[in-house]
Amino acid sequence: MNDIHAGQTGRTGKVSARISPAGGLDILSRNEVARLRDASGSGLHTLLRRCALAVLTSGSMSDDPLSMLEQFPDFDIQVLQQDRGIKIELSNAPAQAFVDGHIIRGINELLVAVVRDIVYVSTQLEQGGFDLDDSVGLTHAVFEILRNARILKAQIDPNLVVCWGGHSISRDEYEYTKQVGYQLGLRGMDICTGCGPGAMKGPMKGATIAHAKQRRRNNRYIGITEPGIIAAESPNPIVNHLVILPDIEKRLEAFVRLGHGIIVFPGGVGTAEEILYLLGILLHPDNADIPFPLIFTGPKQSAAYFEQIDRFLRLTLGDSVAEHYQIIVDDPTAVARAMVRGIDKVRNHRLDNKDAFFFNWALNIPYAFQLPFRPTHEAMRALAIHRDRPRHELAADLRRAFSGIVAGNVKEEGVRAIEQYGPFDIDGEADIMRSLDELLQAFVVQHRMKLPGATAYEPCYRVRSS
């Protein structure tokens, strides 16, 4: 690694250093380096700085997208092209990323992932390498980003379990996610999450112990994020493969294309968004015969949470929606066994249809699910939340409603829009709006909107009924 340590200011907890990237990033073009240094509107430096600071503060318990930049206002990162490759120069970086004057190896690797993905996506967009005008082109864009990140692995039996859930969960719920991860790890499963704390960290932590007991090497702990959320959910220390997708829609598609099954732990609006995204896809008629194991689970203390989620889903999307998921409460072993059985069905289906194990090409994801949704006040008011629509289309707009609330809670652009124009208005069918309001109020009461210790939650939305 050969850090060149340039000094540390002990009281402020800041370090300046020039480091050699740890694997996966050997050279960049002069144009790419110039764009990474460009802080103008068309440059990449602002994005690079924000994502890099998130990685350097890995393990932070703040979910405020502005707080880290306020704590480290003089932090800077520069990518330097040199004769023997590139160097990454950090100025006034968080001291927690270093030990004895050297950057922690895992954080170095995650920094490389940040530079790699920002440069690759920008270059491809600039050169027209991604065709973003139709569904097929968008899926290929997701595939190419994952391939460039070296996430797609051939000749591995289906074993990747995606775990969704909240970053703000109780201690009992967190311990439960570790127990489920442990049971999955004992059965040879790898873990993919949104890469942050809480339910995104717990399954990985549990799996590490199980993998060690099974003397299993080359384990994958994949974290998938996007620029708008990474500052609010810094990667947890266990992530050993980080991928930054350009937006939430491509991030969600990456989860369902990569994963062979999904487990949902208790969470808040972000988790509800993910549930509705996946169920909307599974409800599409073209996907009726594609196996995709989906399990909702948590400790016994969380039983009421899943009962409420189940009621909301049945009310909005019909009772038959429950055919697409199982609810297993307080039984990590049963969860792991059910997931293994579900993944066996996935394996057999893909063998029968000659589909790849490493990327779910067969799943039809409609263009409406892939089109980036920018949650402006106007766009939120325009959502059509009524049950006289096809169920997968209603699910898509419900997902967008939750996406807007996530943006208003934790994404810098959304937070600033709420500060300037007030809460988002969400309008729709009266019964759905009542159920939605009850669900959101429960999230607030259960502290699922903010991390413990944060200030009282101020809603970024108003629920209305037309």
PyMOL commands that set and color helices and strands:
alter all, ss='L'
color gray80, all
select helices_A, chain A and resi 30-37+45-56+67-71+95-97+105-127+135-148+171-186+198-200+202-213+227-230+248-258+269-282+285-287+300-317+319-324+332-352+367-370+377-381+391-410+412-421+430-445
alter helices_A, ss='H'
color red, helices_A
select strands_A, chain A and resi 4-9+14-19+76-82+85-94+98-99+102-103+160-164+190-193+221-225+241-244+261-264+294-298+326-329+424-426+461-463
alter strands_A, ss='S'
color yellow, strands_A
deselect
rebuild
show_as cartoon
